[in-house]
Amino acid sequence: MAQFVRNLVEKTPALVNGIGSSVWNYLLELCVCLKEAVLNGLVATEVLMWFYVGEIIGKRGIIGYDV
């Protein structure tokens, strides 16, 4: 029993560091993915806004077309 406890105490820091390292890598990768998603959303929003600005310029007014 004493040998088991001694091994457990000796190996616990290595296990915790290994788990912490993999969790850190996962969080870092998740952060990079979220950053890319936010940037893609901003680009899509910019494209839509330019479309709306082009429509306003084409209509020569903010209100709809005269029918």
C-alpha positions in Angstrom: 0.0 0.0 0.0 2.8 2.4 0.9 4.5 1.7 -2.5 1.2 2.5 -4.3 0.8 5.8 -2.4 4.4 6.7 -3.1 4.1 6.0 -6.8 0.8 8.0 -6.9 2.4 11.0 -5.2 5.5 10.9 -7.5 3.5 10.5 -10.7 0.6 13.0 -10.0 2.5 16.2 -11.0 3.4 14.6 -14.3 -0.2 13.6 -15.0 -1.5 17.0 -14.0 1.0 18.7 -16.2 0.1 16.4 -19.1 -3.6 17.0 -18.7 -3.1 20.7 -18.2 -1.0 21.0 -21.3 -3.6 19.2 -23.4 -6.4 21.3 -22.0 -4.4 24.4 -22.7 -3.8 23.3 -26.3 -7.5 22.7 -26.7 -8.4 26.1 -25.4 -5.8 27.8 -27.6 -7.2 25.9 -30.6 -10.8 26.9 -29.7 -9.7 30.5 -29.3 -8.2 30.5 -32.8 -11.3 28.9 -34.2 -13.5 31.5 -32.5 -11.3 34.3 -33.8 -11.6 33.0 -37.4 -15.4 32.7 -37.0 -15.7 36.2 -35.7 -13.6 37.6 -38.6 -15.6 35.6 -41.2 -18.8 37.1 -39.7 -17.4 40.6 -39.9 -16.4 40.1 -43.5 -19.9 38.8 -44.4 -21.4 41.8 -42.6 -19.2 44.1 -44.5 -20.2 42.5 -47.9 -23.9 42.8 -46.9 -23.5 46.5 -45.9 -21.9 47.3 -49.2 -24.7 45.5 -51.0 -27.3 47.7 -49.1 -25.3 50.9 -49.8 -25.2 49.9 -53.5 -29.0 49.4 -53.5 -29.5 52.9 -51.9 -27.2 54.5 -54.5 -29.1 52.7 -57.3 -32.5 53.7 -56.0 -31.2 57.3 -55.4 -32.9 57.2 -52.0 -33.4 55.2 -48.8 -37.1 54.7 -49.4 -38.2 52.1 -51.9 -38.8 52.5 -55.6 -41.6 54.5 -57.1 -44.2 52.1 -58.5 
